[in-house]
Amino acid sequence: MSRPRAQLVTIAAAATSFTAVCELCLVLDAAAGWSSSTFAGRLDVDLRRGTFLCRRGHTVDVERLETRAADDATAAA
């Protein structure tokens, strides 16, 4: 039996909450004719990444994008 591939959701640097689609649920729902594969979560602004579970228990990693100012400062250095 093969392991499911990791799911990754990327959110904006300032975002604290998100709604995402679990890709594994999407496949299951499409096969059954359902359309409820979304889940919501919250990632505090001081955290860069987190791991969440969808409603069915599938693991979804969430990463925060770097801020644009940090990118510009690094490029200028």
C-alpha distances in whole Angstrom, upper triangle without the diagonal:
4,7,9,12,15,18,22,25,28,31,35,37,39,37,36,34,32,30,27,24,20,19,15,18,20,17,17,21,22,20,22,25,25,26,26,23,26,26,29,29,32,32,35,37,38,34,32,29,27,23,23,21,21,22,19,18,16,17,20,22,26,28,32,34,36,40,42,45,43,42,45,47,44,45,49,49
4,6,9,12,15,18,22,25,28,32,34,36,34,33,32,29,27,24,22,18,16,14,17,18,16,16,20,21,20,22,25,25,25,25,22,24,24,27,27,30,30,33,35,35,31,29,26,24,21,21,19,20,21,18,17,15,15,17,19,23,25,29,30,33,36,38,41,39,38,42,43,41,42,45,45
4,6,9,12,15,19,22,25,29,30,33,30,30,28,26,24,21,19,16,14,12,15,17,15,16,19,20,20,22,24,24,24,23,20,21,22,24,24,26,26,29,31,31,27,26,22,20,17,17,16,17,19,16,14,11,12,14,16,19,21,25,27,30,33,35,38,36,35,39,40,38,39,43,42
4,6,9,12,16,19,22,26,28,30,27,27,25,23,21,18,15,12,10,8,12,13,12,13,16,17,17,19,22,21,21,20,16,18,18,21,21,24,24,27,29,29,26,24,20,18,15,15,14,14,16,14,12,9,10,11,13,17,19,23,24,27,31,33,36,34,33,37,38,36,37,41,41
4,6,10,13,16,20,23,25,27,25,25,24,21,20,17,15,12,10,9,13,14,13,15,18,18,19,21,23,22,21,20,17,18,18,20,20,23,22,25,27,27,24,21,18,17,14,15,14,15,18,16,14,10,10,10,11,14,16,20,21,24,28,29,33,31,30,33,35,33,34,37,37
4,7,10,13,16,20,22,24,22,22,21,18,18,14,13,11,10,10,13,14,15,16,19,20,21,23,24,23,21,20,16,16,16,18,17,19,18,22,23,23,20,18,14,13,11,12,12,13,16,15,13,9,7,7,8,11,13,16,18,21,24,26,29,28,27,30,32,30,31,35,35
4,7,10,13,17,19,21,19,19,17,15,14,11,10,8,7,9,11,12,13,15,17,18,19,21,22,21,19,17,13,13,13,15,14,17,16,20,21,22,18,16,13,12,10,10,11,11,14,14,12,9,7,5,6,8,11,14,16,19,22,24,28,26,25,29,30,29,30,33,34
4,7,10,13,15,18,16,16,15,13,13,10,10,10,10,12,14,15,16,18,19,20,22,24,25,23,20,19,15,14,13,14,13,15,14,17,18,19,16,13,10,10,9,10,12,12,16,16,15,12,9,6,5,6,7,11,12,15,19,21,24,22,22,25,27,25,27,30,31
4,7,10,13,15,12,13,12,9,10,7,9,9,10,13,15,15,17,19,19,20,23,24,24,22,19,17,14,12,12,12,11,12,12,15,15,17,14,12,10,10,10,10,12,12,16,17,16,13,11,7,6,5,6,9,10,14,16,19,22,21,20,24,26,25,26,29,30
4,7,9,12,10,12,12,10,11,10,12,13,14,17,18,18,20,23,23,24,26,28,27,25,22,20,17,15,14,13,12,13,11,14,13,15,13,10,9,11,12,13,15,15,19,20,19,17,14,11,9,6,5,6,7,10,13,15,18,17,17,20,22,21,22,25,27
4,7,8,6,9,9,7,10,10,13,15,16,19,20,20,23,25,24,25,28,29,29,26,23,21,18,15,14,12,11,11,9,12,11,13,12,10,10,11,13,13,16,16,20,22,21,19,16,13,11,7,6,5,6,10,11,13,16,16,16,19,21,21,22,25,26
4,6,5,9,10,9,12,13,16,18,20,23,24,23,26,28,27,28,32,33,32,29,26,24,21,18,17,15,14,12,11,12,10,13,12,11,12,14,16,17,20,20,23,25,24,22,20,16,14,11,9,6,5,8,8,10,13,14,14,17,18,19,20,23,24
4,6,9,11,12,15,16,19,21,23,26,26,26,29,31,31,32,35,36,35,32,29,27,24,21,20,17,15,13,11,11,8,10,10,9,11,14,17,18,21,22,25,27,26,24,21,18,15,12,9,5,5,6,6,9,11,11,12,15,16,17,18,20,22
4,7,9,11,15,16,20,22,24,27,27,27,30,32,31,33,36,36,35,32,29,27,25,21,19,16,14,12,10,9,7,10,11,11,13,15,18,19,22,22,25,28,27,25,23,20,17,13,12,8,9,9,8,11,12,13,15,17,18,19,21,23,24
4,6,7,11,13,17,19,21,24,24,24,27,29,28,29,32,33,32,29,25,23,21,18,16,13,11,9,8,8,7,11,11,11,12,13,16,16,19,19,21,24,23,22,20,17,15,11,11,8,9,11,11,14,16,16,18,20,21,22,24,26,27
4,7,11,13,17,19,21,24,23,24,27,28,27,29,32,32,32,28,25,22,21,17,14,11,9,6,5,5,6,9,10,11,11,12,14,14,17,17,20,23,21,21,19,16,15,11,11,9,12,14,14,17,19,19,20,23,24,25,27,29,30
4,7,10,14,16,19,21,20,21,24,25,24,26,29,29,28,25,22,19,17,13,11,7,6,4,6,8,9,13,12,13,12,12,13,12,15,14,16,20,19,19,17,14,14,11,12,11,14,16,17,19,22,22,23,26,27,27,29,31,33
4,6,10,12,15,18,17,17,21,22,21,22,26,26,25,22,18,16,14,10,8,6,5,6,8,11,12,15,14,14,13,12,13,11,13,12,15,18,17,16,15,12,12,9,11,11,13,16,17,20,22,23,23,26,28,28,29,32,33
4,7,10,13,15,14,14,18,19,17,19,22,22,21,18,15,12,10,7,6,4,6,9,11,14,16,19,17,17,15,14,14,12,12,11,12,15,16,15,15,12,13,11,13,14,16,19,20,23,26,26,26,29,31,31,32,35,36
4,7,9,12,11,11,14,16,15,16,19,20,19,16,13,11,8,5,6,6,8,11,13,16,18,20,18,17,15,14,13,11,11,9,12,14,14,12,12,9,11,10,12,14,16,19,21,23,26,26,26,29,31,31,32,35,36
4,6,9,8,7,11,12,11,13,16,16,16,13,10,9,6,4,6,9,11,14,16,20,21,24,21,20,17,16,14,12,11,9,11,12,13,11,12,10,12,12,15,17,18,22,24,26,29,29,28,31,34,33,34,37,38
4,6,5,6,9,10,10,12,14,15,16,13,11,10,6,6,7,10,12,15,17,21,22,24,21,20,17,15,13,10,9,7,9,9,10,8,9,7,11,12,15,17,19,23,26,28,31,30,30,33,35,34,35,38,39
4,5,5,6,9,10,11,13,14,15,13,12,11,8,9,11,14,16,19,20,23,25,27,24,22,19,17,15,13,12,10,12,12,12,9,10,9,12,14,16,19,21,24,27,29,32,31,30,33,36,34,35,39,40
4,5,5,7,9,10,11,13,14,13,12,12,8,11,12,15,17,20,21,25,27,29,25,24,20,18,16,14,12,10,11,9,10,7,10,10,13,16,19,22,23,27,30,32,35,34,33,37,39,37,38,42,42
4,5,5,6,8,10,10,12,10,9,8,5,8,10,14,16,20,21,25,27,29,26,25,22,20,17,14,11,8,9,8,10,8,11,11,15,17,20,23,25,28,31,33,36,36,35,38,40,39,40,43,44
4,5,5,6,9,10,10,9,8,8,5,8,11,15,17,21,23,26,28,30,27,26,23,21,19,16,14,11,12,11,13,11,14,13,16,18,21,23,25,28,31,32,36,35,34,37,40,39,39,43,44
4,6,5,6,9,10,10,10,11,9,12,15,18,21,24,26,29,31,33,30,28,25,23,21,19,16,14,14,13,15,12,15,15,18,20,23,26,27,31,33,35,38,38,36,40,42,41,41,45,46
4,6,5,6,9,8,10,10,9,12,15,18,21,25,26,30,32,34,31,30,26,24,21,19,16,13,13,11,13,12,15,16,20,21,25,27,29,33,35,37,41,40,39,42,44,43,44,47,48
4,5,5,6,5,6,7,7,11,13,17,20,24,26,30,32,34,31,30,27,25,22,19,17,13,12,11,14,14,17,17,21,22,25,28,29,33,35,37,40,40,39,42,45,44,44,48,49
4,5,5,6,7,9,9,13,16,20,23,26,28,32,34,36,33,32,29,27,25,22,20,16,16,15,18,16,19,19,22,24,26,29,30,34,36,37,41,41,40,42,45,44,44,48,49
4,6,8,10,12,12,16,19,22,25,29,31,35,36,39,36,34,31,29,26,24,21,18,17,15,18,17,20,21,24,26,29,31,33,37,39,40,44,44,42,45,48,47,47,51,52
4,6,9,11,12,15,18,22,25,29,31,35,37,39,36,35,32,30,27,24,21,18,16,15,18,18,21,22,25,27,30,33,34,38,40,42,45,45,44,47,50,49,49,53,54
4,7,10,11,15,18,21,25,28,31,35,37,39,36,36,33,30,28,25,22,19,17,16,20,19,23,23,26,27,30,32,34,38,40,41,44,45,44,46,49,48,49,52,53
4,6,8,11,14,18,21,25,28,31,33,36,33,33,30,28,25,22,19,16,14,14,17,17,20,20,24,25,28,30,31,35,37,39,42,42,41,44,47,46,47,50,51
4,6,9,12,15,19,22,25,28,30,33,31,30,27,25,23,20,18,14,13,14,17,17,19,19,22,22,25,27,28,32,34,35,39,39,38,41,43,43,44,47,48
4,6,9,12,15,19,22,25,27,30,28,27,25,23,20,17,15,11,10,11,14,14,17,16,19,20,23,25,27,30,32,34,37,37,37,40,42,42,42,45,47
4,7,10,14,17,20,23,25,28,25,25,22,19,17,14,12,8,8,9,12,11,13,13,16,16,20,22,24,27,29,31,35,34,34,37,39,39,39,43,44
4,7,10,14,16,20,22,24,22,22,19,17,16,12,11,8,8,11,12,12,13,12,14,14,17,19,21,25,26,28,31,31,31,34,36,36,37,40,41
4,7,11,13,17,19,22,19,19,17,15,13,10,9,6,7,10,11,11,12,10,13,12,16,17,20,23,25,27,30,30,30,33,35,35,36,39,40
4,7,10,14,16,19,17,17,15,13,12,9,10,8,9,13,13,13,13,11,13,11,14,15,18,21,23,25,28,28,28,31,33,33,35,37,38
4,7,10,13,15,13,14,12,10,10,7,9,9,11,14,13,14,12,10,11,9,12,13,16,19,21,24,26,25,26,29,31,31,33,35,36
4,6,9,12,10,12,11,9,11,9,12,13,15,18,16,17,15,13,12,10,12,11,15,17,18,22,23,23,24,27,28,29,31,33,34
4,6,8,7,8,8,7,9,10,13,14,17,20,18,17,15,13,11,8,9,9,12,14,16,19,21,20,21,24,25,25,28,30,30
4,6,6,8,9,9,12,13,16,18,20,23,21,21,18,16,14,11,11,10,13,14,15,19,20,19,21,24,24,24,27,29,29
4,5,8,10,11,15,16,19,21,23,26,24,23,21,18,16,12,11,9,11,12,12,15,16,15,18,20,20,21,24,25,26
4,7,9,11,15,17,20,22,25,27,25,24,21,19,16,13,12,10,12,12,13,16,16,15,18,20,20,20,23,25,25
4,6,7,11,13,17,19,22,24,22,21,18,16,13,10,9,8,11,11,13,17,18,16,18,21,21,21,24,26,25
4,7,11,13,17,19,23,24,22,20,17,14,11,8,6,5,8,9,11,15,16,14,15,19,19,18,21,23,23
4,7,10,14,16,19,21,18,17,13,11,7,5,4,6,9,11,14,17,19,17,18,22,22,21,24,26,26
4,7,10,13,16,18,15,14,10,9,6,5,7,9,13,15,17,21,23,21,22,25,26,25,27,30,30
4,7,10,13,14,11,10,7,6,4,6,9,12,15,18,21,24,26,24,25,28,29,28,30,33,33
4,7,10,11,9,8,6,5,6,7,11,14,17,20,22,26,28,27,27,31,32,31,33,36,36
4,7,7,5,5,5,6,9,10,14,17,20,23,26,29,31,30,31,34,35,34,36,39,39
4,5,5,5,7,7,11,12,16,18,21,25,27,30,32,31,32,35,36,36,37,40,41
4,6,8,10,11,14,16,19,22,25,28,30,33,36,35,35,39,40,39,41,44,45
4,6,9,11,15,17,21,23,26,30,32,35,38,37,37,40,42,41,42,45,46
4,6,9,13,15,19,22,25,28,31,33,36,35,35,39,40,39,40,44,44
4,7,10,13,16,20,22,26,29,31,34,33,33,36,37,36,38,41,41
4,7,10,13,17,20,23,26,28,31,29,29,33,34,33,35,38,38
4,6,10,13,16,19,22,25,28,26,26,30,31,30,31,35,35
4,7,10,13,16,19,22,24,23,23,26,27,26,28,31,31
4,7,10,13,16,19,21,20,20,24,25,24,26,29,29
4,7,9,12,15,18,16,16,20,21,20,22,25,25
4,6,9,12,14,13,14,17,18,18,20,22,23
4,6,9,12,11,11,14,16,15,17,19,20
4,6,9,7,7,11,12,12,13,16,17
4,6,6,7,9,10,11,13,15,16
4,5,5,6,9,10,11,12,15
4,5,5,6,9,10,11,13
4,5,5,6,9,10,11
4,6,5,6,9,10
4,5,5,6,9
4,5,5,6
4,5,5
4,6
4
